[in-house]
């Protein structure tokens, strides 16, 4: 995809661009996601909202200083999971959840896994299961060998049974362990919600959704062959506890619900097409989220005049909403009015309480598009400011390289290109550009040292 980055159009390009919740992930981990082509979403508005959902939960779980990253994945399914200190949430979950409380419940559950150290223990269980599987297999092979030595077919067949049965026992044992950890995470989630004065009803709604989907599928599931408790069991285990809470009737604030609906409108338009937001809010025609969806739809479907008019109407209703100004900047950039776009992005950055690196980089991108030397210098400053808080936003480096190149600062442009390749996991190209930059840089200066770090970096070996 060419051209400027825009909210959620980053989906196809942003694999590996991970730096959410104010934390930085190890570059090797970023590279792993990039090489795996995980379709990661980068959007200032959605990231800020999800961070706001997570902040009190992380505090209640004792994780507020643990550097937990929340990573948004472009996937239509209702799902979330954790890997190490990273929490992944699918856009499908954000879109399908009708209230903030439902997503907050999901975050609370995943926080339970992290706080409980479930992944570390799961690795131990996997190692133990692997050992048990090997032993079962060896027992079976031993019996087969004995049968062959004595020409006793029955004994040989029994050996095959030992191997197969042993493997099944190991698998069921591991799944039983995982189900127990899932139940523990559910209990932890309720504790975190209670501590933050929030209802657990969102969790019940989510499990009821899963139960309904399972019933509609007509599938017959063996409860002993799945890694999660059955939805009906989870509901039964939690319903009494949730409904007895003094916070059960608590609702999300109107302001938070509005932000949630705006997010859903954005995801719907970018992932499901032009009329998706209208369908989503058919019971709320003319509402602010419906208007937002219409403005986004007009922009991405090539009607800048209409999109600008709709963006201005949104700003008139909420003049201090940074994401409406960001939308205006996107529209103007598409309409080839970079100077006005830069003004809109600058206003968005000024209003943005989260100080998102994404908006800063968009501002720099618009300044680059003006082609004016004095604006290019501002672009370098703005993009570097954004990258200082979000070092792994590798798309930012491509714009930084462009700005340096237009200013004639070739070694800086080559080092920025090397950084972009480095954070996207393409270490070979990163080293090539780092060496090219280093040849033109003064030995020992910070840029030269950074180039040397990239040249010396050894990528982790792929697991077999």
N, C-alpha and C positions, 0 to 999 in steps of 0.2 A: 504494500500500500504506500502510495506517495502522497505528498502534500502534508499540510499541518495536522498535528494530532488534535483530536477533539474528544470530549467526554465519551467514553465507551467505544468509540471507533478505535481506541487503543487495543481492543481485544485481540485482534489478529497479530499485532506487532509486539505486544508487551510481554511475551513469554520471558520469564526470568527477571522482570523489573520489579523486584520485591523490596520494599522498605516501608512498611506500614506501622502504625501505632507508635511512631517516634523511635523505633528501634532499627538497628542495622543487622542484617543477616550476614553470616559468613559468606564470602564471595564464592567459595566452593559450593555452598548450598544453592546459591543463585544460579550458578552455572548448571547444576543438576536439573533445576526446573527448566532453564532455557533449553538445554539439550533434549529434555523430555517433551518439549513443545507444549508445556502446560499453558493454556490460554488465560493468562492473568489479566484482570481488569485493573486499570489505574484510572481513578476518577476522584477529583478532589471532594466533591459533594458526598459521594457514597462513603468514601474512606472516613470523612469527618463524622458522619452519622453513626457508622458502625463503631468507631472508636468511642463515641459518646455512650453508646449502648454498653460497651464492654467495660468502661472505666470503673464504675462502682462495683461490678461483679468481680473484676480482677482484684480490687482492693479488699473485698470481703473474702476472697480466696487466698489472700496473701501473695498475690502475683503482681502487684502494681509496680514493683521494682525488679521484676524478673525478665524484662525485655521481651515480652511476648509479641510476636508479629501476627497481625491478622491479614490474611491474604485472600483476595476475592478472585474466584475462579469462574470463568464464563462457561457455565454448564446449566442446562435447564432443569436438572433434577433437584429435588429438595434434599440437600445433603450438607454435611459439615464433618470435618475430621481434624485430627491433630497429627503433627509429625514433629517430634522434638519440641522446640519452643515456638512452633508455628501453628496457628489455627487457620484452617482453610474453610471458607464459606462459599457455597455455590450461589451464583446470581439467581438460580431457580428458587432457592430458599427465600431470598430477599423478595423476589417477585410474588411468590405464592403466599407468603405470610401476610395476613391482612392487618396485623397490628404489630407495633414494636415489641410488645410483650412476648410474642411467639419467638422472634429472633433472639431476644434477650434470654429466653429459656434455653435456646440452642447454645448460645454462648456460655451460659452457666453450666450446662452439661459438659461441654468440651473443656471448660476451665476445671471441672471436676477431674477429668482425666489427667490434665497437666499437674494440678496440685497434688493428686494422689499418686503421682509417679507411675501411672499405669503402663506407660510405654516402656520404661526401663524394666519393669517386672515382666512385661510381655516378652521382651527380648530374652529374658532368663527362661521363661516358659517355653519359648520356641527352641532355645538351645536344648532344654531338657527333653522336649518332645522329639527333637531330631535324634538325640541319643537313644531314647526309648524305641524310636522307629528302627534305628540301626540294629538294636539288640533283637527286636522282634523279627527283623529280616534275617539276621544271622541264625536265630533259633530255627526259623523256617528252612533256611538253606541247609543247616545241620541235619534236620530231619529228612530232607529230600536226599541228601548225600547218604545217610544211613539206609534209607529205603533202597537206593540204587545199589549200594554195596551188598545188600542181602536179597535183592530182587523182590522186595516186598512193596508192591504197588500201593497198597493201602497206606503204609507209613509215609511214602513219598507224597501222596495226595494230602495226608494230614499235615505234612510240612508246609505245603502251599497254603493250607487253611490257617496255620499258625502265623505265617507271614502276613496274610491278608487281614486276619482278625486282629493281629497286633497293631497294624497300621490304622485300622478303623478305631480301635480303642484309644490310640494316641490322639487321633484327630478329634474324637468326641471329647476327650479330656481337655484338649486345648480350647475347643469351642465352649465347653462348660466354664472354663476359666474366663474367657472373654465375656460371656454372658454375665458372670458375677461382677466383672469390672464395670460393665455397662450399667448394671443395677446400682453399683456403688456411686457411679458418676451422676445418676439420676438423683440419688439421695443427697449428694453434695450440692447439686444444682438447687434443690429445694432449700437447703440451708443458706446458700448465697442469696437467693431471692428473698427469703425471710429476713436476712440481715440488712438488706437494702430496701425493705419495705415494699417489695413488689410481689405481685400475684404469681402463683404457679400455674394459673389457668392456661397460660400460653403453651406450657408443656403438654397439658392434657389435650388441648386443641391439636397440637402437632401429632401426638400419638393417635388421636382419633382419625386424623387425616390418613396416617399410615394404615390404620385398621380398615378404613373405608376402601383405600386403594387395594389392599390385599383381598378384601371381600369381593370387590368388583372384578379382580383378575381371575377369580375362580381357582386359583392355585391352592393345592394342598401341600402345606409346609410341615415337615417334620421338625418340631421345636427343638429337637436335640441335634439338628444338623445346621443350625444357624448360629451366627456369632453374637446376635443381639436377642434380648428377650422378646417374645411376641408382643405386639402392640397392646393386645387385650390384657396381658399380664402386667405390662408397665402401667397401664391405666389403673388396674386393680390395686397395684402396689402403692400408687401415689395419690389416688383420688381422695381417700379419707384424710390423708395428711394435708393435701393442698386445700381442701374445702374447709378444714378446721382452722386454717390460719386466719388471723385477724386481718391479713392483707389480701384475702382471696378476692374481695370485691373491688380492690383498687384498680383503677383504669389508667391508661397512659394519658398524659396531658394532651390537650388539644394541639399545642404547638409541636409536640413530638410526633403525634399522629400525622400532622400535616407534612412534616419533613419525611416521614416514612412513605406517605402517599406520593410525594414528589419523586422520591427515589424510585418507587415502583413504576411511575409514569416514564421515567427516563429509561429504565431497564426494558420495559415493555416496548417502547419505540425502537430502541437500538437492537433488540433481539427478536422481536416478533413482527416488525413491519409498521407501515404507516398508520393503520387504523387500530393498532393494539391498545393505545392509551384510551381511545374512545370506548372500546369494548370493556376495558378494565373499569372505567368510571362511568358506565352507562347510567348508573343510578345517581351519579353526581355531575350531570351535564353543566358546563359553565363554571365548575369549581376551579380553584387555582391549580390543582394537579392536572385536571383535564386541559386547561389552557396551556400549561407547561408542556404537556405531551403534544399538543397541536403545534406549538412553536418549534419544538425539537423536530417534529415530523416535517414541518415546512422547510427547516434548514437542511436536513439530510436528504430531502427529496428535491433539492435544487430550486427553491423559491425564496431567494434571499430577501426580496422586497416584503413578502408576506411575513417571513420569519422575523425580520427586523421590527416590523409593526407590532407583531405579537410579543416580541421580547420587550419592546418599549412599554407595552401595556402591562406586562408583568412588573417591570421596574416601577411603574407608576403606583402599583398596589403595594409593593414592598421595596422601597428605594434602597434599603440597606441590606438586601439579600445579595451576597457576593456572587452566587451562582447564576443569578439573572444577568448580572453584568458580564460574567464569564460567557454565558450564552450569547450575549450581544457581541462580545469580542469574536467569538467563533463565526457568527453570521457575517460580520464585517470583513473578517479575514477571507472567508469564502467569496465574498463579493469584491475582493481585490481592493480593499480599503484599509491597508495595514496601519496607517497612522491613526485612524479612528479606532481600529481594533486594539492598538496598543493602549490608547486612552481607556478603553473599556476594561482591558485586562489589568491595567494599573489600578483602576478603581476597585475591581474585584479583589486584587491582592491587598489593597488597603482595608477593605471591609472584612476580609476572611479571618475569622478568629483562630482558625487552625493553622494559619500561615503555611498553607500547602505549597510544597515545592512545585507541584504541577502547574498551578496558576502562575507562579514566578517564571517557569520555563515557557509557558504559553506567551507571557508578556515579552520575554526575550525573543521568541519566535516571530512575533508581530513586528518587533523593532528591526529584526534582520530583514524582514520582507520589505521594509521601506528602502533599503539599499543605501541609506545615508551614513557616512562615516561616523558622525557624532552619535547616531542612533545605534550603530554597531557596537560602539564602546559601552553604551548603556546595556545593550543586549548581553555582552560578555559578563558585566557585573551582575545583572539579574539572574542569568542562568547559573553562574557560579554560586550565587546566594542560594538558589534552589538546590543545587547539587550538594552544597555544604551540609544540608539537612537530609538529603536523600541521595547518598552517594551511588546507590545501585539503580537509579533511574537511567538506564543506559541510553534511552532515547534522548535525554537531555544532552548527552555528550555529542550526539550527531549535530545538534543545533549549535553547540559550543564550537565544534570544529568548523562548522560553516561560517560562524561569525569571525573566528580567528582567521580563517582562510581569506575572507573578503577584506580583512584588515591587513593582509599580507604577513601575518605572524605565523609562518609555516611550521616551525617546530612545535608551537603551542597547539596548532591545529592537528598535527600528527599525534601529539600526546593525548589530546582529547579523543581522537579516533581510537587510539590504543586502549584508553579507558572504556570506551563504549564496547569494544570487542571483548575486553577483559570481563566486564560485568555481564555480558551476554553469554559468556562461556566459551567463546571462540579464542582460545589462548594462543593458538598459532598465529593468527592475524594480529592479535594484541602484541605479541612479541616483535613481529615484523615492524609494526608502526612505532613501537617503543624504541627499537634500535634506530629507526630512521630519525625519530625526534632527538634521541640522545646524541647523535652525531653533530647536531646543530646547537645543542644546549651547552652551557658552561658547566664543566665538571664540578660536581659537589653541590650545585645549587639545588633547591628543593625539587624542581621539575626533573632535573637529571637523576636525582635519587629515586624519585617515583618511577621514572622510566626503568631504572635498574631493578626496582622491586618487581615490576611486571616481567622483565626479561628473566629474572631468577625464579619466578613462581613455578612451582611444580604442581601440576594438576593431580588431584587424587585419582588413584587407579580405579577403574570401573570394577564393581563387584561382579563376579561370575555368577 
